Amino acid sequence: MIRFIITLVILVLALSYFGISIQHIVESPAGQENLSYLSTLIQNGWEILLAWITGFFEGVKNTVS
């Protein structure tokens, strides 16, 4: 966890060094569209993963019963 935080801080400092503003990226229309797309992708992936795990455990449960 500490390694992740340190990496995140270094990444933000590197972006600052090159003059890239995270706030402007997130607030821009393209940034909003990209975040929305990523959010949808993550939600769909999570639903697929949960369905797969649920199906796996139901199959194990039916095999044991």
C-alpha positions as CSV (number, residue, x, y, z in Angstrom):
1,M,0.0,0.0,0.0
2,I,2.8,2.4,0.9
3,R,4.5,1.6,-2.4
4,F,1.3,2.4,-4.3
5,I,1.0,5.8,-2.5
6,I,4.6,6.6,-3.3
7,T,4.2,5.7,-6.9
8,L,1.1,7.8,-7.2
9,V,2.9,10.8,-5.7
10,I,5.8,10.3,-8.1
11,L,3.3,10.1,-11.0
12,V,1.6,13.4,-10.0
13,L,5.0,15.1,-9.6
14,A,6.1,13.9,-13.1
15,L,2.9,15.2,-14.6
16,S,3.4,18.5,-12.9
17,Y,7.0,18.7,-14.2
18,F,5.7,18.3,-17.8
19,G,3.0,21.0,-17.1
20,I,0.1,18.5,-17.3
21,S,-2.9,19.5,-15.2
22,I,-5.0,16.6,-13.9
23,Q,-7.8,19.0,-13.1
24,H,-8.0,20.3,-16.7
25,I,-8.0,16.8,-18.1
26,V,-10.8,15.6,-15.8
27,E,-12.9,18.7,-16.3
28,S,-12.6,18.7,-20.1
29,P,-15.4,17.2,-22.2
30,A,-13.0,14.6,-23.6
31,G,-11.9,13.7,-20.1
32,Q,-15.5,13.4,-18.9
33,E,-16.3,11.1,-21.9
34,N,-13.3,8.9,-21.2
35,L,-14.1,8.7,-17.4
36,S,-17.7,7.8,-18.3
37,Y,-16.5,5.1,-20.7
38,L,-14.0,3.6,-18.2
39,S,-16.8,3.6,-15.5
40,T,-19.1,1.7,-17.8
41,L,-16.3,-0.8,-18.7
42,I,-15.5,-1.4,-15.0
43,Q,-19.2,-1.8,-14.1
44,N,-19.7,-4.3,-16.9
45,G,-16.5,-6.2,-16.1
46,W,-17.5,-6.4,-12.4
47,E,-21.0,-7.7,-13.3
48,I,-19.4,-10.4,-15.6
49,L,-16.9,-11.4,-12.9
50,L,-19.7,-11.6,-10.2
51,A,-21.9,-13.7,-12.6
52,W,-18.9,-16.0,-13.3
53,I,-18.1,-16.4,-9.6
54,T,-21.7,-17.0,-8.7
55,G,-22.1,-19.6,-11.4
56,F,-18.8,-21.3,-10.3
57,F,-20.0,-21.6,-6.6
58,E,-23.5,-22.8,-7.7
59,G,-21.8,-25.5,-9.8
60,V,-19.7,-26.6,-6.9
61,K,-22.7,-26.5,-4.6
62,N,-24.8,-28.7,-7.0
63,T,-21.9,-31.1,-7.3
64,V,-21.5,-31.5,-3.6
65,S,-25.3,-31.9,-2.9
